Every structure is written in structure tokens, then in C-alpha cells.
Amino acid sequence: MSSTTLLSAEPLRIAILAGGLSHERDVSLRSGNRVAQVLKHLGHTVLVLDVDARTIASLRAFGPDVVWPLVHGGPGEDGGLQNILLALDLPYVGTHSDGCQRASFKPTAKAGVRAAGVKTPDSLTLPKAYFSQLGAQEVLGTVMSRLGLPVVVKPQQGGSGLGVSPASDADQLRNAMVACFAYDERALIEAYVAGREIAVSVVDAGEGPQALPPVEVVTEGQYDFDARYNPGRSEYFAPARLSAEETALVQETALSVHRTLGLGNVSRTDLILDEQGTPWFIDVNVVPGMTETSLLPLAAEAAGDLPGLYDALVHHPLVR
């Protein structure tokens, strides 16, 4: 892909699905509009649809050559929206619904990559109901006995740092559970691993999965929703400040995650690279953010041709 991409050689009719009713609605709309802007500049005809009761009729009326679903969070990444597109017989940029289900549920993804030899922190997944049935104090004591402290508490599904909290003592753990259950009925409690935060995006435009340059995230405090989407709190290094050996290692880890979970056109794997140089799998996203501060676009720009990448993806949707 050339860094001088100006117009697509074959303009397409592209429908972008964004918005919806998830907690990540605003980010999704920003992602959709950002991608639409790039594709329009390439000469494509692009329609951005806010997912609602009119979406299916709008897709049928527009007649897209390809759909790019950019709905973030559970409703856009758990395979349901992808199944609708499959039922409509519409090619789309992304991952088959089966892979979405494997990736979007964090405990399932962790189990899958662990079986493939990728390191991931020890964790426990607990439903909200257990805290009333078994007693919150007893459950939290058991968690601390098993995982120790500090830990990171997060919803079992969803992204953008929503509902994610670190906890270094019993009071913080209790508060973290409350914050998590505002977003999900199940919490993933994960042992904390110290190190550098590295994101590796993997793309497949018909020639097999390829890892983009890693992006390093440096944040004052927690890399939460505010740090991700409001400029100023986080600093990004694209490519990441890694040795050649470290770069190859984190890229191969992300490729292993992508292949193991059976992912499609796009994924982003979030890792912690510890002091010993070991990458730890934290999460994977099948519909990663595409905003001005999102990590995949930063990686694509570091690779040299973001418009060219987007053009290649819409011309080679892996799900048909």
C-alpha cells in the first residue's frame, strides 16, 4: 500500500454502522464519522447509519457493496450485529460472529489464548448475584486470598475502560466491584501485572493477518475512558519505544491471539510488557476505536498509509 493513496481505484457504496445503545455510543459515532471521512476522501459513497429500528430497511434501500460495523461494546462486538449482516447476505469488514463471541467475552478470550501458550494474568469471574447469596465480605476475602493485591476489576464484556478500576486494598476492591457492576452483571477480577502498556493492531486485507507497529501508551493515573478519548492525559508512542526483539515478540503475540480466536479483518490486542520482557495478554477488541486518539489509526499512520489500509479493507471484507 502506497503512502500516496489519493483516490480508490474502485469506488464502492459503503454503509458504516455506528452509535447504537451501548455505553460506548458516543465513541462509536466518533469512530464511524472518522472512518467515513477518510473513505469519502478516497472517492467512496459512504452512508453512516446510527443503529436503530430503521437500520435494516436503510441497508436494503442503500444497497451497499460492503458494510463496516463500528458499534463498540457488547451490542456491536458479541456477534449479534454480525449475525444480522450475515442473515442479510451483506459482506462486512470485521470478524465472523463466532470469532466475535470468542473475543468479546473476556474470560473466554483469556482461556483461549492461555491454551495457545500466551501468558495472561490469573483471574476470577464472578456474577453480581454471588455477593448477596454468599456474602460480599466472604467473597471478597476469598478473592484476595486467591489473587492477592493489587488487582484490576473490569466488566466481563465491553471496552473503552468503562467500569475498569484498580484496587490495592479491601475498600478499593469493594468500590471497584460496585463500579464494575454498573456496566455488567459479571466482573472479571484480574491479578495486576506491572509493566508498559502496549497495543498491537492486526489487519487482514486478504493477504493474511499482519501486525501493525506497536503503540505504547503512557498515562498519568489509570488509562480509563477519560484518558483514552480526551486529549492531554495520555501520551502515545507510535511506534512503541521497544527493541527490535521486543517489537517482534509483541507482534507475534498479537498475531497468535488473532489466529487462535479466529478473528477477521481487524483486531487490537492490549498487552502489558513486564520488566522481564514478557508480554501478558489483557484484552482483545474486534471493533477497535477509530477516533483521533484511538490506537489502531495511530498504528496505521506509523505504518505509512492509513487511507490505503482502509481502502484495502473495504475491498477485501473477509466475511461474505
N, C-alpha and C positions, 0 to 999 in steps of 0.2 A: 504493500500500500504506500503510495507516494505521499510525501508531505505537501504536495502542491495540488491536492484534490480541490477542484473548483465546482464542477457540475457532475452529477451522476451520469454515466454512460447510458443508463436505462432508468428513466424516472418511473416511479411507482406511485400507486394510490395506497397510502399508509394510514391506518387508524391506530391512534395511541389511546390506550385506556388508562385513566388516572383517577385520582380522587377516591371515591367510594366513602364508606362509613367507618373506616378504621381510625385508630388513634393517630395514625401517620398520614392522614388525609392531606394536610397542608404540604407536607414534604413530597407526597406523591404528585400533587398538582404542579409543584415546582419542578420536579423531575420530568414530568410529561411535557410541560411547556418548554423546558430547556432542550430536550431532545427534538421536539417539533421544530424549534428554531433552527437547529443545525440541519435537519433534514430538508426543511423548506429552502434553505440557502443552497442546498445541493440540487434543487430543481424538482423535488418530490412534491406531490399533492398530499397534504397532511391534514387529518381531522383529529382533534383531541376531544375525546368523549369522557365526561365525568360519569363514572359508573352509577347508573340508577335504573329505574324501571323502563326507561326508553332505550337503553343501550342496545339490546338485541335488534330491535326494529331499526335503529340508526345504523348498525353494522350492515344489515341486509340492504338498506336503502343506499348506503355509500358504496358497497361492493368493493372492499379493499383487496389489493393484491396480497397484503400481509398486515398482520396486527402486531403491535408491540405493547404488551401489557406492562404497565408501570405502577400498578396498585401495590403499595407496600403494606407490610404487616400480614397477619393471618389471612384476611379475606383475599389478598392478592397473591399469597405465596404458598398456601396449603394445598393447592391442586384443584380447588373448586372452580375458580375462574378459568383455569386452563382446560378443565373438562368441558366447560361451556363452549370454548373456542373449538375444541375437538369435535363436539357434537354439531357445531355449525359448519364443520369442514373448512375452517379458516386457518391457513398457515400462520404461525406466530413466532416471534423472536422470544426465545426462552427455553424452558425445561418442560418435558412431559410431566403430566400430573403425578405420575408415580415418583419421579425424582423429587418433585416439589414436596410431596408428603415426607419422603425420607429426610429432606434437608430442613424443612421448616419447623419440625418438632425437635427442639434442641437435644433432648435425651436420646432420641432415635439417631440423630446425626452423630452424636458423640459415640454411641455404641457401634455404629457402622464404621467410623474411621478408626476407632480403637482396635476393632477386629482386623483392620487392614494394616496395623502396625504404627499408626500415627498416635503420638502422645497427646493426651487430653487430661485436664485436671480431674481428680476424684470429685464425685458429686453425688447428691441425693435429690430425687424429685418427689415432692410431697404435695398432695391436694390440700386445699384450704380446709376441707371438712375434717381432716385428721386433727387439726388443732383444737377443735371443740370436742371431738369424740375421745381423743386420747389425752387431752390436757396440753395447753400450749407450753407450760413450763417443762413438762416431761419431754415433749417432742423436741423443744429447743435444746434441752440438756443433752438429749441423745445425739442431735445433730453436731453439737460442739464436741462431744466425746468422740464421734466418728471422724469428723473432718478437721477438728481443731479450729483455730482462729489465726489470721483473718480469713473471711470467706467473701464471696460475691453472690448476691441473691438476684435472680432475674426471672422474668416470666418464662415459661417453657416454650413460648412462641412469641414472635414479634421482634421488632428491631428498633433502630434509632436511639438506643439507650433508654427507652421508656421503661420505667419500673425497675431499673437496674441500680443496685446500691451495694457498696462495700460495707462490711461490718467487722469491727475489731474487738467488740465486747458484746456481752449478752443484751444490753439495752439497745445497741445499734442493730443487732440481729433481729430483735423483736420489731423495731421500727422498719427495718428493711423488708420484713415479711409483710407488714401492713401495706407498705408502698407497692410491693410486687403484686399483692392480691387485688389491687385496684385495676390491674391490667389483665390478669389471668387467674383462673381458678387453681392452677398448679404452679408451683415455684420450683425452679432449679437452683439448688444451693451448691456452690462450687468452691473448692479449695482455691485460695488466692495464689497465683504464681507471679512473682516479681520479674520484671524484665521490660524490654522495649515492645511497644505496640506496633505490629506490622500487619498491613493489609495487602493481600496479593489477589489481584483480579485475574480470572481465566476467561478467555474468549475462544469461541469456535465459530468461524465463518465458513465452515465447510471443509477445512483442511486439517481437522483435528484440534484438540484443545491446546492453546498456547498461553503461557503465563506472561502477563504484562509486568513492567518494572514494579517492584515492591514499593509501597508508600509507608513511610514512618510517621506516626502521629505522636506529637509531644503536647501534652495538655497540662495546664495548671489545675490541679484537682482532678476530679473524675471526668472521663470522656463521656459525658451524658448528652441528652438531647440538645441542650443549650450550647455545649462545646462543639457539637457536630455541625450545627446549622446556623449559628450566629458568629460571623467572622470576628476574630480577635482573641478568643480564648484558647484556640489550638493552633499549633504550628505544624505544617506538613512538609515533609521532605520527599520529593519525588524526582529521581529515585531515592530510596531509603539510604541512609548512611551505613552501608553494610560492605563487608569484604566480598570479593568475588565468590568465595566459598559459601559465605552466609547467604548471599543472594541466590545462588543455585539451590541451596538447601531449602529455603522458604518457598521458592518457586516450585520445587519438586513436591514439597508437602502439599501445596495448594492444588497441584495437578493430581496428586494422589486422592485428595478429598473429592475433587471434581469427578474423577473417574469412578471412585468407589461408590459414590452416591448416585451415579448415573445422571449427571447434570448435562445441560444442553448448551445453548449459545453463550450464556453469560453466568458467571458466579463470582462472588468475592469471599475469600476466606480470611478471617481475622485470627491472627496468631499472637502469642507472646513469645519473644525470643529471650530465653533466660541468660544468666551470666555465663553459663557453660556453653552457650551457643546452641541449645536445644529448642526447637520450635514446638510450642504447645498449641493445639487446636482449641479455639474458643468458640467460634461460630462460623456459619456459612450462610450467605444470602443468595437466593436465586433471582431476586429482583432488587439488586442493589441500588442505592440512591444515585441519581444523575443530576443533582443540583450543582451550583457553582462551587460548593465546598465539599462535594462528595468525592469518595476516594477512587472509584473507577475512572471517572473523567480525568482526574489528576494523573492517574497511571497511563491513560491513553495519550494524554498530552505529552507525558515524559517519553512515551514510545515514538512520538513524532507526528501522528496523524489521527486525531480524534474524528474529524468528519469522514475520513476514509474508512475508519473502523465501523462507524455507524452505517455507512453506505454498504459495506460488505455484509454486515449482519442482516440488514433488511433484504438483501438479495439472496441470502442463504439461510432462511429460517430452518432450524433443524426439526421442528415439529410441524408435520403436514397431515 
